Amino acid sequence: MDASELKQALITHFSPKGLAVNGDAALSCDLVLESANQKWGIVFCPDKPDGTGYLGAFEAAMQRVVDARREGPADLQLGMAIAFASTAHGQSPSYRRALKKYSNSIVFEDLGLHLFLVSSAMAVDVLKPTEVNAFMRDLDKWILDQRKGLGL
């Protein structure tokens, strides 16, 4: 899943909630969505050709989130959209290593960073900042359960 596919999946996810694309170039985000009472800044982690690329993309996205928190208004909600299909299926390369690396980090709660796990154009799972660490700590079990459910 590339950046344009992530963008479309997030627009599809947010449009029923009344949020529309805002071209706010001042933020270090790939997508800015806004309604009368909400503003979201989202960075993307698209699929990469190798494991090092996945880790690098995740680290770069994390830095951009920190920059957006510093640059943006206090009420800006932040999200990181991850191309999650390969991770969900237990494939390699994927974001599995990057997610496990951050499984004990306080950064998600400190930044108010939501995680958007994008498996397809219509499948976006949202983790609130307080849910991210527990999910990442149990990621291997979650992947195993998914594979069993699919008969793999």
C-alpha positions in Angstrom: 0.0 0.0 0.0 1.6 3.3 -1.1 1.0 6.8 0.3 -1.8 7.6 -2.2 -3.7 4.4 -1.1 -3.2 5.3 2.6 -4.5 8.8 1.9 -7.6 7.5 0.1 -8.3 5.0 2.9 -8.1 7.7 5.6 -10.3 10.1 3.6 -12.9 7.3 3.2 -12.6 6.6 6.9 -13.0 10.2 8.1 -15.5 11.6 5.6 -18.6 10.1 7.3 -17.5 11.9 10.4 -17.7 15.2 8.5 -14.0 15.8 8.1 -12.6 17.0 4.8 -9.1 17.5 3.4 -7.4 20.7 4.4 -4.2 21.6 2.5 -2.4 23.0 5.6 1.2 23.0 4.3 2.4 24.4 7.6 2.1 21.1 9.4 4.6 18.2 8.9 1.8 15.8 8.0 0.9 13.9 4.9 -2.8 14.5 5.4 -4.7 17.2 7.3 -8.4 16.8 7.8 -10.7 19.3 9.4 -14.3 19.9 10.4 -15.9 22.7 12.4 -14.8 21.2 15.7 -11.9 18.8 14.9 -8.5 19.0 13.1 -6.4 15.9 12.4 -2.8 15.7 11.2 -1.8 12.3 10.0 1.6 11.0 8.8 1.9 7.9 6.6 4.0 4.8 6.8 3.5 3.1 3.4 4.9 -0.3 2.4 8.6 -0.5 1.7 10.8 -3.0 -0.2 12.8 -4.2 2.7 12.9 -4.4 6.5 15.3 -1.5 6.9 12.9 0.7 4.8 10.0 -0.1 7.2 12.0 0.8 10.3 13.3 4.0 8.6 9.8 5.0 7.5 8.4 4.5 11.0 11.2 6.5 12.6 10.8 9.3 10.1 7.1 9.4 10.6 7.6 9.5 14.4 9.9 12.6 14.0 7.3 14.3 11.8 4.6 13.7 14.4 6.8 15.3 17.1 7.3 18.3 14.7 3.6 18.5 14.0 2.8 18.5 17.8 5.3 21.4 18.2 4.1 23.3 15.2 0.3 22.7 15.4 -2.4 24.1 17.4 -3.1 22.7 20.9 -6.3 21.0 19.8 -4.6 19.2 16.8 -5.3 15.4 17.0 -2.4 13.3 15.6 -2.4 10.0 13.9 0.0 7.7 12.2 -1.4 5.6 9.3 0.5 2.3 8.8 0.2 0.0 5.8 -0.7 -3.0 7.9 -1.7 -5.8 5.6 1.8 -7.5 5.5 2.1 -7.1 9.3 -1.4 -8.5 10.0 -0.5 -11.5 7.9 2.8 -12.1 9.7 4.8 -11.5 6.5 8.3 -10.1 6.3 9.2 -7.4 5.6 6.6 -5.4 7.5 6.2 -2.9 10.3 6.3 -5.6 12.9 9.8 -4.9 14.1 9.2 -1.1 14.3 6.0 -1.6 16.3 7.7 -4.1 18.7 10.5 -1.6 19.2 8.1 1.0 20.4 5.9 -1.4 22.5 7.1 0.1 25.8 7.4 3.7 24.7 5.4 6.5 26.3 5.5 8.6 23.1 2.0 7.6 22.0 0.3 8.8 25.1 2.5 11.8 25.5 1.8 13.0 22.0 -1.8 11.9 22.0 -0.9 9.8 18.9 -3.5 7.5 17.4 -2.5 4.6 15.3 -4.5 3.8 12.1 -3.8 0.3 11.0 -4.8 0.3 7.3 -5.2 -3.2 5.8 -7.2 -2.2 2.7 -9.1 0.8 1.3 -12.1 -0.1 3.5 -10.3 -1.7 6.5 -9.0 0.9 8.9 -8.6 -0.1 12.6 -8.0 2.8 15.0 -6.1 2.5 18.3 -6.4 5.4 20.8 -3.1 6.5 22.4 -3.9 4.6 25.6 -4.5 1.4 23.6 -1.3 1.4 21.4 1.3 0.0 23.8 -0.8 -3.0 24.9 -1.6 -3.8 21.3 2.1 -3.6 20.3 3.2 -5.7 23.3 0.7 -8.4 22.3 1.3 -8.0 18.5 2.8 -11.5 18.0 -0.2 -13.1 19.7 -2.6 -10.9 17.7 -0.9 -11.9 14.4 -1.0 -15.6 15.4 -4.7 -15.3 16.3 -5.4 -13.6 12.9 -3.6 -16.3 11.0 -5.5 -19.0 12.8 -8.8 -17.3 12.1 -7.9 -17.2 8.4 -6.9 -20.9 8.5 -3.2 -20.2 7.7 
